Amino acid sequence: MKHLKWTLALAASLVSGAASAEISDNVVRVGVLNDISGIFQDTNGMGSVEAARMAAEDFNGGGKNIKVEIVYADHQNKADVGNAIARKWLDVEGVDAIVDVPNSAVGLSINTLLRDSRMTFLASSTASSDLTGKACSPNTIQWVNDAWATGNTTAAAMMSRGGKDWYLLTVDYALGKGIEAEAQKYIEGHGGKVIGSSKHPLGTSDFASFLLQAQGSKAQVIGLANAGGDTINAVKQAAEFGIQQGLQLMEAFYWDMNDDTRAFAKRFAARPGMNGKMPSGNQAGVYASTLVYLNAVAATGSDNAKDAVPEMKKFKGKDKLFGDTAIRQDGRVVHPMYLFEVKKPEESKYPYDYYKLVSTIPADQAFRPMAEGGCELVK
């Protein structure tokens, strides 16, 4: 049977009064908004809540005895539910920043809702590239991954290894459509061809018909433009159908990359409820973005987005989890991206020893270039 290569795209308003340089209610509240019970519960869920708590503990008052509270809620992958939670957090519960938000449809809705409010949106798991494009907001910082990076860097890496003919299996909502569009544009612009594609609903349990279509296409590369439980189900069922896999994926973070990532992962695995589980890239992004936000609050003496976000955009340096990192004026956090191959069972030497590094994409190549003028251009 033909050896097929697989790529994964894993997937990361509130009006208030005038800005003033102070901590509202004398406490900084960070709300972790994600999927706690659905397809993203493993990559986000309560693990993201623990990551935010770790960031608050490591911040330790910022040298100014600043009190931090972490709250959380389940958006159930529904934009209206996410909006209702965000409104309550601002209007009633005094939450100052929202972090995480997997599911691009929910994230884009929250992004619109929070524009020009006092709240900061730390979109560490919202992968839509529109957050730094047509939907760019001065209140939003986008960490970890996005559809442009996934589509372009994954396609470039695979095509450099001879993968010219593609079949795309795409989740039918904003994340999948964005990744597919970016990948197809790159593939066709560099001499390749997308010879077929299928779209599946979010939360699909049976991928049989989609996989048979992909297998029958004779494509060299089958690209999965989905995430979470959908990706897990697709990969498991591909093995059941006898599709041979050289499973490759693009990530911004892997727990076993270096001493710093391993130290963080060890602490995370020991947290309540984690039961030894290593952190995902999205959970690492929650930690990193929350900590940079809290440090900006300490530096400015304010938890208002109009003060904290510009301060965050001054950040440039070595992030312990994401490497050489900078925050652009359009809110995109740039850092290296990594192409990994999943190890064969016999290659794995210890628990969670899953990936081997194939190639590194430098920060200045991994993300779409910023439009001249940043967010000012698209307001």
MOTALIN-V810379 format. One record per helix or strand. SS is the DSSP state (@ for helix, = for strand). FROM is the first residue (numbers start at 1). TO is the last residue. If there is no record, write none. Layout:
SS | FROM | TO
SS | FROM | TO
This chain:
= | 3 | 8
@ | 24 | 26
= | 28 | 34
@ | 45 | 63
= | 68 | 74
@ | 79 | 91
= | 97 | 100
@ | 104 | 114
= | 120 | 123
@ | 129 | 132
= | 140 | 142
@ | 147 | 159
= | 165 | 171
@ | 174 | 189
= | 193 | 200
@ | 208 | 216
= | 221 | 225
@ | 228 | 240
= | 244 | 251
@ | 259 | 269
@ | 281 | 300
@ | 305 | 312
= | 316 | 319
= | 323 | 327
= | 332 | 334
= | 337 | 342
@ | 345 | 347
= | 355 | 361
@ | 363 | 366
@ | 374 | 377
